[in-house]
Amino acid sequence: MSFFKKLKESIAAKAESVTAKFRDGLAKTRTALAGRIGDLFSRSRIDEAFFEELEEILIAADVGVRTTMELIDELREEASRRKLEDVSELQPILAEKLVQILKGEGDDAGLNLNPNGLTVILFVGVNGVGKTTTIGKLAWKFRQEGKSVLLAAGDTFRAGAIEQLEVWAQRTGTEVVKQPHGADPAAVMYDAVKEAISRGVDVLLCDTAGRLQNKAHLMDELAKIRRVIERELPGAPHETLLVLDAATGQNALQQARMFGEKSGVTGLVLTKLDGTAKGGIIVAIRNELKLPVKLVGLGEKPDDLQTFDAEQFVHALFAGAAAEDNGSR
C-alpha cells in the first residue's frame, strides 16, 4: 500500500470517529472550506490554476494570507519533491500540515491546572464575545468532573454582568464573589482569591469587563488585576484566556495580537464556531501568534464548550469531503 493511500485511509478513519460535537459544530466552516476543497481535489492535474484556486479557498475561509501562502509553498514543494500528478494525493498532506500547525511545537493542549491546590483562570476580551457564558459553561464542565468552583464577578461596569454570572452560578451549583456595580475589579479579585483559598476551592474563574484592545488605560487595568492575583497566590493566574468570537474572522486575529502583547494571554477560547464559516481563523491565529487554542464553543448548551483537539478539528473539517470522495470512487 502506498504512503499516500495509507495517509488517505487514516484521514478517512479518523473522520468517521470524530465526535459529533466537532462534526456538527463545524458544519458551516466545512461547507465553505472542505466542500470547495473536495471539489478542487477531484481534478486530475496539479498545475498553477489548482494552487491559485486553493489559495483563494483558504483565504476566503480566513486561514489568513500569510498562513495560506506558507501552506501553498509547502504543498508545491511536496508535489515537486514526490513528483505527484494526482491532486487527490495532496489532500491528506494538506490535512496533516493543518494538524501540525494547530498542534504547534509544544505540548500545550488543554488547560494548565494547578496540581497543588487552587487553579485561577482569568478571562479577557472585548464586549460581546461570550466571556461570561464561557465561564458559566466551564464552571459546569468542572462541576461535572467533581471539582469545586468559585466565580469572581470582575466585570463591575456592564449593566447586568454580575446578574448574568449569578444565573450561571445557580445553574452550576457554584457561588459568586462580587462587589457593588462600579467597584474596583482588582478589589473583587483580591476578595475572590482570598475566599477561594480559605474555602479550599479547586478552581476560581474570573470574569473581567470587556475592553477594546487599543485602549491603554483599560489594558493597564488588566495588568493591575493580574498583579493582585499573583500577589495573593504566587504563580497565578494559571491561565489567562482570551475569548474571541470566531465569526469576526481577521478581526479576531488582530484582537489576539494586541491582547497577547499586553495582557499575558496564555491561550484562546473561540466562541460561536458553530455559527460561522470562518473557522479557518483558528489556523491563522495559531500559526502567526503561536497562541494555543484551549477551548471552542460549538453550540449553546453547557456541554458544547469543548477542549480543543487539533486532529478532531481537522478531521471534522474534512469529514464531509472524505465521505464524498469515498462515495465517488
Residue, then its C-alpha position, 0 to 999 in steps of 0.5 A: m500500500s502506498f504512503f499516500k493511500k495509507l495517509k488517505e485511509s487514516i484521514a478517512a478513519k479518523a473522520e468517521s470517529v470524530t465526535a459529533k460535537f466537532r462534526d456538527g459544530l463545524a458544519k458551516t466552516r466545512t461547507a465553505l472550506a472542505g466542500r470547495i476543497g473536495d471539489l478542487f481535489s477531484r481534478s486530475r492535474i496539479d498545475e498553477a490554476f489548482f494552487e491559485e484556486l486553493e489559495e483563494i479557498l483558504i483565504a476566503a475561509d480566513v486561514g489568513v494570507r500569510t498562513t495560506m501562502e506558507l501552506i501553498d509553498e509547502l504543498r508545491e514543494e511536496a508535489s515537486r519533491r514526490k513528483l505527484e500528478d494526482v491532486s487527490e494525493l495532496q489532500p491528506i498532506l494538506a490535512e496533516k500540515l493543518v494538524q501540525i500547525l494547530k498542534g504547534e511545537g509544544d505540548d500545550a493542549g488543554l488547560n494548565l491546572n494547578p496540581n497543588g491546590l487552587t487553579v485561577i483562570l482569568f478571562v479577557g476580551v472585548n464586549g460581546v464575545g461570550k466571556t461570561t457564558t464561557i465561564g458559566k459553561l466551564a464552571w459546569k464542565f468542572r462541576q461535572e468532573g467533581k471539582s469545586v468552583l468559585l466565580a469572581a464577578g470582575d466585570t463591575f461596569r456592564a449593566g447586568a454582568i454580575e446578574q448574568l454570572e449569578v444565573w450561571a452560578q445557580r445553574t452550576g451549583t457554584e457561588v459568586v464573589k462580587q462587589p457593588h456595580g462600579a467597584d474596583p475589579a482588582a478589589v473583587m479579585y483580591d476578595a475572590v482569591k482570598e475566599a477561594i483559598s480559605r474555602g479550599v476551592d479547586v478552581l476560581l474563574c474570573d470574569t473581567a469587563g470587556r475592553l477594546q484592545n487599543k485602549a491603554h488605560l483599560m489594558d493597564e487595568l488588566a495588568k493591575i488585576r493580574r498583579v493582585i492575583e499573583r500577589e495573593l497566590p504566587g504563580a497565578p493566574h494559571e491561565t489567562l484566556l482570551v475569548l474571541d468570537a470566531a465569526t469576526g474572522q481577521n478581526a479576531l486575529q488582530q484582537a489576539r495580537m494586541f491582547g497577547e502583547k499586553s495582557g499575558v494571554t496564555g491561550l484562546v477560547l473561540t466562541k460561536l464556531d458553530g455559527t460561522a464559516k470562518g473557522g479557518i481563523i483558528v489556523a491563522i491565529r495559531n500559526e502567526l501568534k503561536l497562541p494555543v487554542k484551549l477551548v471552542g464553543l460549538g453550540e449553546k448548551p453547557d456541554d458544547l464548550q469543548t477542549f480543543d483537539a487539533e486532529q478532531f478539528v481537522h478531521a471534522l473539517f474534512a469529514g464531509a469531503a472524505a465521505e464524498d470522495n469515498g462515495s465517488r470512487 
